[in-house]
């Protein structure tokens, strides 16, 4: 299982809404809102080593 780096939701990579490659690593996103947030500021959701942060932002 992977995690959406924006909301922290556990993701089955085969069922992800959207995948994106950033700095040589693939990220799996659960919905259009998480996709938009990640694309707006990807550095907020990844660690310099390329590891996911595990949910940098909570949505209401």
C-alpha positions as CSV (number, residue, x, y, z in Angstrom):
1,X,0.0,0.0,0.0
2,X,1.1,3.5,-0.8
3,X,-0.2,6.7,0.8
4,X,-1.5,9.9,-0.9
5,X,1.1,12.4,0.1
6,X,-1.5,15.2,0.4
7,X,-4.2,13.7,2.6
8,X,-2.4,10.6,3.9
9,X,-5.0,8.2,2.6
10,X,-3.9,4.6,2.0
11,X,-3.8,4.0,-1.7
12,X,-3.9,0.9,-3.9
13,X,-1.6,2.2,-6.7
14,X,-3.8,0.4,-9.2
15,X,-6.9,2.4,-8.1
16,X,-5.3,5.8,-7.7
17,X,-7.1,8.7,-9.4
18,X,-3.9,10.2,-10.6
19,X,-0.2,9.3,-10.6
20,X,2.6,11.8,-11.0
21,X,6.4,11.5,-11.1
22,X,8.4,14.1,-9.2
23,X,12.1,14.0,-8.7
24,X,12.3,10.4,-10.0
25,X,9.7,9.1,-7.7
26,X,6.1,8.2,-8.5
27,X,3.2,9.5,-6.2
28,X,-0.3,8.2,-6.1
29,X,-3.1,10.6,-5.5
30,X,-6.7,9.8,-4.5
31,X,-8.7,12.6,-6.1
32,X,-8.6,15.8,-8.1
33,X,-8.3,18.0,-5.0
34,X,-5.1,16.2,-3.9
35,X,-3.8,16.3,-7.4
36,X,-4.3,20.1,-7.5
37,X,-2.7,20.6,-4.1
38,X,0.3,18.4,-5.0
39,X,0.9,20.2,-8.3
40,X,0.6,23.6,-6.7
41,X,3.5,22.9,-4.3
42,X,5.0,19.5,-4.5
43,X,7.9,20.3,-2.2
44,X,5.4,20.7,0.6
45,X,4.5,17.0,0.3
46,X,7.8,15.3,-0.3
47,X,11.0,15.1,1.7
48,X,14.3,16.1,0.0
49,X,15.3,12.4,0.0
50,X,12.2,11.7,-2.2
51,X,10.2,10.0,0.5
52,X,6.6,10.9,1.1
53,X,5.6,12.9,4.1
54,X,2.4,10.9,4.7
55,X,-0.1,13.7,4.6
56,X,1.0,17.2,5.0
57,X,-2.5,18.8,4.8
58,X,-5.9,17.9,6.2
59,X,-9.0,18.7,4.4
60,X,-12.3,19.5,6.1
